[in-house]
Amino acid sequence: MRGWKKVSLVLGVFILGLVSYFSLNLNPQSIENFAFAQSPSITIVTLTKDNTLLSGGEYSITPDPFKKTGAYTIKDNSAADTEKDKDGIITISGIKNGNYTVTQIKAPSGYDADKLSKIIEVDDASAVASFTNMPKVSNSIGTGPIRNITYTAKFVCGSVYGDEGPLRPGHYDTDISILNKQNFQLTILWNVVLNDGPSSNAIVKNLNSESSTGIICSQIKELLGFEDSNEKLVEGFAIIRIQLDSSFGSEGSIVIKNLSEDEINLLDVQVFYTANALPTLPHEVIVDKISFYIIQDGTGIIPKEMIRKPLDVSVPSSLNEIANTEMRVKNILAEKYNLSDEDMGKIVLRIKDVSIGVGALIDDHAISLHVVKPQASS
């Protein structure tokens, strides 16, 4: 009996020693990791804007989380998805640690894809990438029949001479080109609306298949009653309409419905804008180069370093023009140094030489092109 008690005592001391050893030496963090460690995995969640799970998404993961090279493609509820019983949740396990880019390559049916890729990091745990899909917006114009297709084009015609408006001084022109790209005749009606002004009467024009026409500034001004003032600036909009089921239509009225914006674009309407800051088109001009000396300055205004030094000035000239070369130079000096007629009489010049050259006006010209989109109504 005493021997058994001694053995029991020794065993008790040994067990107590083991407990004390683990209590003092085992790292609590290691215990936590051991208890909660997870295998590396990637979870992809597909949601609506209302946070409802969506099934059917397809994704690309780069690099391949198994091979670490190339790309890996997976679809919701496919064989590789370990969460096949959960629509909208994809999980792949047994992958390697690292950084991955997840991209939605196909959205669930009826939804637009989330175009933002997600970058995740896998580090001995599960990394989650969440994607939100919005319902597709239909481009259909409507369920009712489409009877009118309208194109609205901005026009600017005429000249600006001051700096009172948003347009810089210059000469502006607009050319609206209209192409019937269909294989049947179309009838168009067009009118113009002046900014802060009236609307004109409508002009009716038949366009044969694959033929074109145009609207230019002179027609716009004539329609508005401004044909006698070509320099007047007029701004507004040209409205071009196709009335598909009206009496103006071609043989057998055309009625269409449930078409997209591209499909109702029966015409090709383009607007060509030009602006030129010069009163005339660029052309060659004759230039006189005058070499001269200022022999005497009785005004004391002209800088002394210019006195009795060779000087040059270039001035525009015209054919068969008779001009006082000395006065041309004095007029330029008067403008530059604000000299009076009395001051110019106190200046003595000597003309050394006059040579003729040919120059060109700078082409301060701008052009732009705008494609007009159609609007449909029933």
C-alpha positions in Angstrom: 0.0 0.0 0.0 2.8 2.4 0.9 4.6 1.6 -2.4 1.4 2.4 -4.3 1.0 5.8 -2.5 4.6 6.6 -3.4 4.1 5.8 -7.1 0.9 8.0 -7.1 2.8 10.8 -5.5 5.6 10.6 -8.1 3.0 10.6 -11.0 1.2 13.6 -9.5 4.4 15.6 -9.3 5.3 14.7 -12.9 1.9 15.7 -14.3 2.0 19.0 -12.3 5.5 19.6 -13.7 4.2 19.1 -17.3 1.3 21.5 -16.7 3.6 24.1 -15.3 6.1 23.7 -18.2 3.4 24.3 -20.9 1.8 27.1 -18.9 5.2 28.9 -18.7 6.6 28.2 -22.2 3.8 27.7 -24.7 3.3 30.9 -26.8 -0.4 32.1 -26.6 -0.2 33.3 -30.2 0.7 29.8 -31.3 -2.3 28.4 -29.5 -4.5 31.0 -31.3 -3.1 30.2 -34.7 -3.4 26.5 -34.1 -7.1 26.9 -33.1 -8.1 29.3 -35.9 -5.7 28.7 -38.8 -7.5 28.3 -42.2 -6.2 26.9 -45.5 -5.4 29.6 -48.2 -8.5 30.3 -50.3 -10.2 32.9 -52.4 -13.9 33.8 -52.1 -15.7 35.9 -54.8 -19.0 37.4 -53.9 -21.5 38.7 -56.6 -24.1 41.2 -55.4 -26.8 43.5 -56.7 -26.9 47.1 -55.7 -29.4 46.0 -52.9 -26.8 43.4 -51.6 -28.7 40.4 -52.9 -26.6 37.5 -54.1 -26.5 36.9 -57.9 -25.5 33.6 -59.5 -23.9 33.1 -62.9 -20.9 35.4 -62.7 -17.6 34.4 -64.3 -14.2 35.6 -63.2 -10.5 35.7 -64.1 -7.8 35.4 -61.4 -4.3 36.6 -62.3 -1.9 35.0 -61.7 -3.2 31.4 -61.6 -3.5 30.8 -57.8 -2.4 27.2 -58.3 0.4 27.6 -60.9 1.4 31.2 -60.1 1.6 31.9 -63.8 -1.0 32.8 -66.5 -4.6 33.4 -65.6 -7.3 31.2 -64.0 -11.0 31.3 -65.0 -13.8 30.2 -62.8 -17.6 30.4 -63.0 -20.1 30.4 -60.2 -21.4 26.9 -59.3 -18.8 25.2 -61.6 -16.9 22.1 -60.6 -14.0 24.0 -59.1 -16.3 26.1 -56.9 -16.4 24.6 -53.4 -19.5 26.6 -52.6 -21.7 25.1 -55.4 -24.7 25.1 -53.1 -24.5 28.9 -52.6 -25.5 31.0 -55.6 -23.4 34.2 -55.9 -20.5 32.9 -53.8 -17.4 31.2 -55.4 -14.7 29.7 -53.2 -11.5 28.0 -54.4 -9.2 26.3 -51.9 -5.8 24.8 -51.7 -4.1 27.8 -53.4 -0.8 29.4 -52.9 -0.2 32.6 -50.9 0.3 35.8 -52.8 -1.3 38.9 -54.3 -4.0 38.3 -57.0 -6.1 40.4 -59.3 -9.7 39.3 -59.7 -11.7 40.6 -62.8 -15.3 39.9 -63.7 -15.3 38.7 -67.3 -19.0 37.9 -67.5 -21.9 39.3 -65.5 -25.0 37.4 -64.6 -27.7 37.5 -67.2 -29.5 40.8 -67.3 -26.8 42.7 -65.6 -23.8 44.9 -66.6 -20.3 43.7 -65.6 -18.5 45.4 -62.7 -15.5 46.8 -64.6 -13.4 47.4 -61.5 -10.8 44.7 -60.9 -10.1 43.8 -57.2 -6.6 43.2 -55.8 -6.5 40.8 -52.9 -3.8 39.2 -50.7 -3.9 35.6 -49.6 -1.8 34.8 -46.5 -2.7 31.5 -45.0 -6.4 32.5 -44.8 -9.4 33.3 -47.1 -9.3 36.6 -49.1 -12.6 38.0 -50.3 -13.3 40.0 -53.5 -16.8 41.5 -53.8 -18.4 42.7 -57.1 -21.6 44.7 -57.6 -23.6 44.3 -60.8 -26.2 46.9 -62.0 -29.2 45.9 -64.1 -28.8 46.5 -67.8 -30.3 49.7 -69.1 -32.2 49.0 -72.3 -31.5 51.3 -75.3 -34.9 50.6 -76.7 -36.8 53.8 -77.5 -40.1 52.5 -76.4 -42.8 50.0 -77.1 -45.0 52.3 -79.2 -44.5 53.0 -82.9 -41.9 55.7 -83.8 -43.3 58.3 -86.1 -40.8 61.2 -85.7 -37.0 61.2 -85.7 -35.4 64.5 -85.0 -31.8 65.8 -85.4 -30.9 69.2 -83.8 -27.8 71.0 -85.1 -26.3 74.2 -83.7 -25.3 76.9 -86.2 -23.2 80.1 -86.0 -23.2 82.4 -89.0 -21.6 85.8 -89.5 -18.9 88.0 -88.0 -17.9 89.3 -84.5 -16.0 92.5 -84.4 -15.9 93.4 -80.7 -15.1 91.5 -77.5 -18.6 91.8 -76.0 -19.5 88.1 -76.3 -18.2 84.6 -75.7 -17.0 84.3 -79.3 -13.7 86.0 -80.1 -13.6 88.5 -83.1 -13.7 86.6 -86.3 -15.8 85.3 -89.2 -17.9 82.1 -88.5 -19.6 79.7 -90.9 -21.6 76.5 -90.5 -22.3 73.7 -93.0 -24.8 71.0 -92.1 -24.5 67.9 -94.3 -27.3 65.3 -94.4 -26.9 61.8 -95.9 -29.8 59.4 -96.5 -27.9 56.1 -95.9 -31.0 53.9 -96.4 -31.9 52.0 -99.6 -35.3 53.8 -99.7 -36.4 57.5 -100.2 -36.8 59.6 -97.1 -38.6 63.0 -96.8 -37.1 65.5 -94.4 -38.5 68.7 -93.0 -36.1 71.3 -91.6 -36.5 74.7 -90.0 -34.3 77.0 -87.9 -34.8 78.6 -84.5 -32.9 81.8 -83.8 -31.5 82.3 -80.3 -33.9 84.6 -78.4 -35.8 85.0 -81.7 -38.4 83.4 -83.9 -38.7 80.0 -85.5 -38.8 79.9 -89.3 -41.2 78.1 -91.6 -40.3 74.5 -92.5 -38.7 73.4 -95.8 -39.7 70.0 -97.2 -37.1 68.0 -99.1 -37.1 64.5 -100.6 -33.9 62.6 -100.2 -33.4 59.6 -102.6 -31.7 56.5 -101.3 -28.0 57.0 -100.6 -28.1 60.7 -101.6 -27.1 63.8 -99.6 -27.9 67.4 -99.2 -26.7 70.4 -97.1 -27.8 73.4 -95.2 -25.4 76.4 -95.3 -25.4 79.9 -93.7 -26.8 81.7 -96.7 -29.9 79.4 -96.7 -30.3 79.9 -92.9 -30.1 83.7 -93.2 -32.5 83.8 -96.1 -35.0 81.7 -94.2 -34.7 84.1 -91.3 -34.9 87.2 -93.5 -31.3 88.3 -93.0 -30.1 87.8 -96.5 -29.3 91.6 -96.9 -26.9 91.6 -93.9 -24.3 88.9 -94.5 -22.1 90.3 -91.8 -24.7 90.0 -89.1 -24.0 87.3 -86.6 -26.9 84.8 -86.1 -26.9 81.8 -83.8 -29.5 79.2 -83.2 -30.5 75.6 -84.0 -31.5 73.8 -87.2 -34.1 71.2 -86.6 -34.2 68.3 -89.1 -37.2 65.9 -88.8 -38.3 62.7 -90.5 -42.0 62.1 -90.2 -42.2 58.4 -91.0 -46.0 58.0 -91.1 -47.0 61.4 -92.5 -48.4 62.3 -95.8 -45.0 63.6 -96.7 -43.5 60.2 -96.5 -42.4 58.0 -99.4 -44.6 55.3 -100.9 -46.1 53.3 -98.1 -45.5 55.1 -94.8 -42.8 53.7 -92.6 -43.6 52.9 -89.0 -40.9 51.4 -86.8 -40.8 50.4 -83.1 -38.7 48.8 -80.5 -35.4 49.9 -82.1 -32.2 51.0 -80.4 -30.7 54.4 -80.8 -28.3 53.2 -83.5 -31.2 51.6 -85.4 -33.3 54.8 -85.6 -30.3 56.7 -87.0 -31.7 56.7 -90.5 -29.6 59.7 -91.6 -26.0 60.7 -91.2 -26.0 64.3 -90.0 -22.7 66.1 -89.5 -22.0 69.7 -88.8 -18.8 71.4 -90.1 -17.8 74.6 -88.3 -15.2 77.1 -89.4 -13.8 80.3 -87.8 -11.4 82.8 -89.3 -10.1 85.8 -87.4 -9.0 87.5 -90.7 -11.3 89.7 -92.7 -10.0 88.0 -95.9 -8.5 84.7 -96.8 -4.7 84.4 -96.3 -2.9 85.8 -99.3 0.6 87.1 -100.2 1.3 90.8 -99.5 4.0 93.2 -100.6 6.3 94.5 -97.9 8.7 97.4 -98.1 11.8 97.2 -95.9 13.1 100.7 -95.2 16.7 101.2 -93.9 17.2 104.7 -92.4 19.2 106.8 -89.9 17.8 109.3 -87.4 20.3 112.2 -87.9 18.8 114.6 -85.4 16.1 114.4 -82.6 15.0 117.8 -81.3 12.4 116.2 -79.0 14.7 114.3 -76.8 12.1 111.5 -76.7 13.7 109.0 -79.0 16.4 106.9 -77.1 19.9 108.2 -77.7 21.2 104.8 -78.7 19.1 105.0 -81.8 20.5 108.3 -83.0 22.9 108.0 -86.1 22.6 104.2 -86.0 21.4 102.1 -89.0 17.7 101.2 -88.4 15.2 99.1 -90.3 11.4 99.0 -90.5 9.0 96.9 -92.6 5.7 98.3 -93.8 3.0 96.8 -96.0 2.8 98.2 -99.5 0.5 98.1 -102.6 1.2 98.0 -106.3 1.5 101.4 -108.0 1.3 103.2 -104.7 3.0 106.6 -104.5 4.1 107.3 -100.9 6.4 109.6 -98.9 8.9 107.1 -97.5 10.2 109.6 -94.9 6.7 110.3 -93.6 5.9 106.6 -93.4 8.9 106.1 -91.1 8.0 109.3 -89.1 4.4 108.0 -88.7 5.7 104.7 -87.3 8.0 106.6 -84.9 5.1 108.8 -83.8 2.9 105.8 -83.0 5.7 104.1 -81.1 6.9 107.1 -79.0 3.6 109.1 -78.9 4.9 112.0 -80.9 2.9 115.0 -82.0 2.9 116.7 -85.4 5.2 119.4 -83.9 7.5 116.7 -82.5 7.8 115.0 -85.9 9.0 118.4 -87.4 11.9 118.3 -85.0 13.2 114.9 -86.3 15.6 114.7 -89.2 15.9 111.4 -91.1 18.0 110.0 -93.9 16.6 107.2 -95.9 19.5 104.7 -96.8 17.6 102.1 -98.8 14.2 100.7 -99.7 13.8 97.0 -100.7 10.7 95.0 -101.6 9.7 91.6 -100.2 6.7 89.3 -100.3 5.1 88.1 -97.1 1.9 86.2 -96.2 -0.9 86.8 -93.7 -1.1 84.3 -90.9 -3.9 81.8 -91.3 -5.7 82.1 -88.0 -8.3 79.5 -89.0 -10.1 76.9 -86.9 -12.4 74.0 -88.0 -14.4 71.4 -86.1 -16.8 68.6 -87.0 -19.8 67.4 -84.9 -21.9 64.3 -85.5 -25.6 64.8 -84.5 -27.4 62.0 -82.8 -31.1 61.3 -83.4 -34.1 61.6 -81.0 -37.2 59.5 -81.6 -40.8 60.2 -80.6 -44.2 58.6 -81.2 
